[in-house]
Amino acid sequence: MSVNKGAQWEMSLLISSVMDDIGVNEEVIVLRRNVHSFREKVISVIYETLMYPKSEWTIYSVGSQVEGSTTDGMCSDIDQLQVHNNKNVCLTEADYKENKKNVLVVKDERCSPQCCLLQLLIKIRDNAPRPASWKNSEDVGAAKEQFRDTEYAEYVTGQMLMSNLIERLNIIEKLKIRTREVSYSGPAINLGLKHDFVYAITCPNIPNCCKVIFDRPRPGHWPKQETLKKLKELCIFLVPNGPPSLGNPCLFHRDQRCGLMTVKGQPNSLRGSLLWRYTTNLSEKCLMFDLNIVQMKAYVVTKMIRKECFAPIIGDSLSTFHLKTALLFTVELFPPVIWTEPCLLVCVMKCLLTLKRFLNRRYCPHYTISGVNLFSEKLSTHEYKKMVITINTIISDNLKCMFEMKIDNIGERLNQYCYLPQTIIEDSLVLPKFRTIPHMVVLLNQCFFFYMDAACEINFTFDEQMKLDLIDCARKLQIAAEEDINRPELSMFSHIMYSFLASLGASSCLEKKQKISKCISDWYQSSISSNLICNRLKYASFLYCSNSNNKAAIQLDRIGRNVTPNMVQSSVPCSRNMSASKQNNVDLSISLAELIRNTAMCVYFTKQEIDCILWLLKFEMFRTLTPADKEIRDSNIHLRYMDLAVVDSIPFLYYLQYLTFRKLGNQERRKRALQKLKSYQVSELYYATVDNRYIHGHFETTSNMLGHCFELEGQVYDAIQTYKISLKYRCLNNAASWHIFRLLFTIYHSAQYQR
């Protein structure tokens, strides 16, 4: 194929610039990785202390989100490995560990290279550990002492094998309050949360089939020796494999240079619940972190080609994991000199050629596990030929298919760069770059989902034990921050837990008309030391509810000085995160902790904090009135927050200022706060109307607060109209219905009294 090298360079730089614009650049990739590394640590603590108290869990974020190999348009799921640390996988009896549930890896002739069975490994008194058998009554008794009955089953050979069903069912049971949607994809459980949950067990030693990356001959420039050294220190996981397929898989045997077919008998459903599969997620993540920015851009481009060009032909049969495997083998094969910005087009083509080679052989090797054909049971015979023809066409056209891509407006962006002057492109707001605040909020919200999860957990199951668990959670987050000085944001989120503790304790004291204890005061002081606006607002709300109005005014003034025009406002779980007015650029060079500190998170109140909540916001907890309200809540997992009072920080600040200065008799500041709240609502409505975009966050609650201000001003008509606006933008599950009923009832009885 004869192609003009200058044209290739020009096209490469063009694609590279577009990738920069949509967030595939070093700054954003590092930020994505930091966000998910932070989530990993926080969620592990949340699981250990609040969701699964007194159990040992470690959470690992894996997949494209944590790798940074995604964009907003790809809408990638967050993949989460939930590793239960009370089990230990042994390759031999010598790997047995005391105080753990030990299982031994066993294989039979029907196990594929990546799969195995796990036989219970028991130790009776001072005897050596041994595999458990149903034929030995002593083994059965010991197994019942060390394992739950639901954790194991009998196999046809008499072996006592670990089942992969019970822990997956436990995950679903724990999260059932969030969703009714459950689907499976291999070992993953998807509960409709844009999250895939995978139960996993740690195998601390590397099995022989996972050592291929260290033994395989290769050029030697990549992976680097220091990377291989890191890989040897990482553990392997075993995950549920799921039921075997009815098909008879075919593969190409490299050594014998022939095709092999495995003919299966009738699948055994019991066997499907006993099979486990090796997974090398941590090794793959380490390898992806070792790629340079050009290699990452090449990978993202191939993923976009898969979605736009391959998926219409073969659906999801060819996954992103196939493309990742092709990329890793390509990076290993070709020298670093080609992985440069001007050669991006060539790099993408070489990745596609590697994939084409696999398709021609009908064999896609796993990069880190030997003997595995990733095409097995994925592609039909006729689809291989279709894919080869499609790849040939894409390569011969020099990736011109990208000019027609819809994802992330790639085609439109490329055409802009080709045909519009640079000055017009830079000034254009039609296709904003990733640096803008709305894009950043989507990413930062992934840090804050746990805040809502903790609030929901407190709201549903709070008791004295949970109070102790919250203290433990805050303490562990603080310890984690001290152990990792590069993660100051962990300390900031420990202060959110202290804010919950303080508010819960203060509400109980106000209810019993008791004095606030020193412990509660210390929790409040700890929470506001983080300078997070959501914590300071909860403290100000408590001060107002306890009639400490002057202190509340001082606190509100401090908050007001921290609010800047460019502040990011986050409204989890609303997907409508930022109004179109906030298109200012964000400085991505600052730390994640600084980004979080410059973010106004929404404020959550649980029913247990009822005496620290403003009167109007109590109605928000009882917004579900009709069967239609309940039906829409049951069908949408993102509405599980509706048993809480949730309010956006900035309008809540204005509302609190209005109420506080009204109580203090400061009429000028009262009017100023009311004007700010009105302007906030009007600006949201304006940009929603003009640009046809979503209104920011919890707009209905903002409108309800404004309506209440009009009530207090004696402007009943304006109040009713404002509540109607609230209902217009959320017609169901809206507390505005209560407020309209109240006002109409008051007007009716007032008219009756006057008669």
Summary of the structure (lengths in Angstrom):
residues: 755
radius of gyration: 29.2
end to end distance: 94.0
largest distance: 101.2
contacts: 2403
relative contact order: 0.08
helix: 57%
strand: 12%
